[in-house]
Amino acid sequence: MHYTVKVGDTLPSICQRFRVEVDDVLRINPSIRTVHHRLVVGQVIRLPATVVVDCPVPEPVLERIIPTAAGVTVRIVSLTRRRIPERVLICRVRGTRVISCIVVIRFTCALGWQTIFRRDDIGLPLQFMDTCCLLGDDREQVIIGGMSVTRNNPGLCFMVLGWHNDQVVELVNHLHTPIPQGTVRVEGSRLVVGSSTGQTSYVWNGSSMVESR
């Protein structure tokens, strides 16, 4: 999006009006060097493509998204730093065994609510464990987990969902590798996983979560 500077405009006032971050505008406008840079009337500047317009945000119709007869738990998480946060859904279907699925939906004025991530047929009774910020900025991540139902391999199973490279990704995935006597906690920007065999930390290195002991 492009904006033409008008009388009285400053960079902070423009960013506040369009609900964008000053750092993002500086990044895509190299000629504007600082937040106090004097803007010239008629000057055209670029604004991030994530600028959202003021349009009504309806409630999503979950029946179109989740499996039939599924129970659903919803958490609002700002995965992408957009003005309208994403919604993460855990759906659970009970039959001969519990089957869960994870769905992430996002709203845009042009398309409405759209599914941007989906994992089906997870054979665990999942629940939300925590919401955190592990990536060094204000993007949020969500920790989802549950206890393994396999008798000969019990333990905690979990995953961490976040936003990276313009998509929802599994930053850490232990859904299929139970952690005996497992615990998960967040310490600042570290994810700490405890088990009967010791403790492991995960730290973001700019591109992935790196494991360390």
Secondary structure, 3 states (H helix, E strand, C coil): CEEECCCCCCHHHHHHHHCCCHHHHHHHCCCCCCCCCCCCCCCEEECCCCCCCCCCCCCCCHHHCCCCCCEEEEEEECCCCCCCCEEEEEEEEECCCEEEEEEEEEEECCCEEEEEEEEEEECCCCEEEEEECCCCCCCCEEEEEEECCCCCCCCEEEEEEEEECCEEEEEEECCCCCECCCEEEEECCEEEEEECCEEEEEEECCCCEEEEC
